[in-house]
Amino acid sequence: MDNKKELEKQLSKNYMPIIYKNIKKFRKASEYELKDVAEILDMSYDYLRRIESQNDDVKTCSLKLLIKFSILYNKKIDDFLKEEN
C-alpha cells in the first residue's frame, strides 16, 4: 500500500521547476554565460533566460532541449530531476 502511495506521489509531482533550477545550476557550475549557451544550442538568449527564470510560469523545455543541456553540461538526464536537500 505504501508503494502505491509513493508511486502516485512521484507521478503527480511537477518536476519542471526542479528541472529549470538545475539547468541554471549546471550552467553556472560550467562557467558558461547565458549568451554562450544560447549560441551553442542555437536558441535565443531570451528563451534561455526564461527557462532559467523562477518567475516565468509559461515557459517550456522539450525533451530534445533537455538532452542538449545534458550533453553540454555532461550530466545524466536524471540529474536534472534531483532536488537539493
Contacts in CASP RR format, 6 or more apart in sequence:
PFRMAT RR
TARGET T0000
AUTHOR 0000-0000-0000
METHOD contacts of the structure
MODEL  1
MDNKKELEKQLSKNYMPIIYKNIKKFRKASEYELKDVAEILDMSYDYLRR
IESQNDDVKTCSLKLLIKFSILYNKKIDDFLKEEN
15 81 0 8 1.000
16 61 0 8 1.000
17 54 0 8 1.000
18 80 0 8 1.000
18 81 0 8 1.000
18 82 0 8 1.000
18 83 0 8 1.000
19 61 0 8 1.000
19 66 0 8 1.000
19 80 0 8 1.000
19 81 0 8 1.000
20 51 0 8 1.000
20 52 0 8 1.000
20 53 0 8 1.000
20 54 0 8 1.000
20 59 0 8 1.000
20 61 0 8 1.000
21 54 0 8 1.000
22 79 0 8 1.000
22 80 0 8 1.000
22 81 0 8 1.000
22 82 0 8 1.000
23 51 0 8 1.000
23 52 0 8 1.000
23 61 0 8 1.000
23 69 0 8 1.000
23 80 0 8 1.000
24 52 0 8 1.000
26 69 0 8 1.000
26 73 0 8 1.000
26 75 0 8 1.000
26 79 0 8 1.000
26 80 0 8 1.000
27 34 0 8 1.000
27 37 0 8 1.000
27 52 0 8 1.000
27 73 0 8 1.000
29 73 0 8 1.000
30 72 0 8 1.000
30 73 0 8 1.000
32 40 0 8 1.000
32 72 0 8 1.000
34 45 0 8 1.000
34 48 0 8 1.000
34 49 0 8 1.000
34 52 0 8 1.000
35 45 0 8 1.000
37 48 0 8 1.000
37 72 0 8 1.000
38 44 0 8 1.000
38 45 0 8 1.000
38 47 0 8 1.000
38 48 0 8 1.000
40 72 0 8 1.000
41 48 0 8 1.000
41 65 0 8 1.000
41 68 0 8 1.000
41 69 0 8 1.000
41 72 0 8 1.000
43 65 0 8 1.000
50 56 0 8 1.000
50 59 0 8 1.000
51 59 0 8 1.000
51 61 0 8 1.000
53 59 0 8 1.000
66 77 0 8 1.000
66 80 0 8 1.000
67 77 0 8 1.000
69 75 0 8 1.000
69 80 0 8 1.000
70 76 0 8 1.000
70 77 0 8 1.000
70 79 0 8 1.000
70 80 0 8 1.000
END
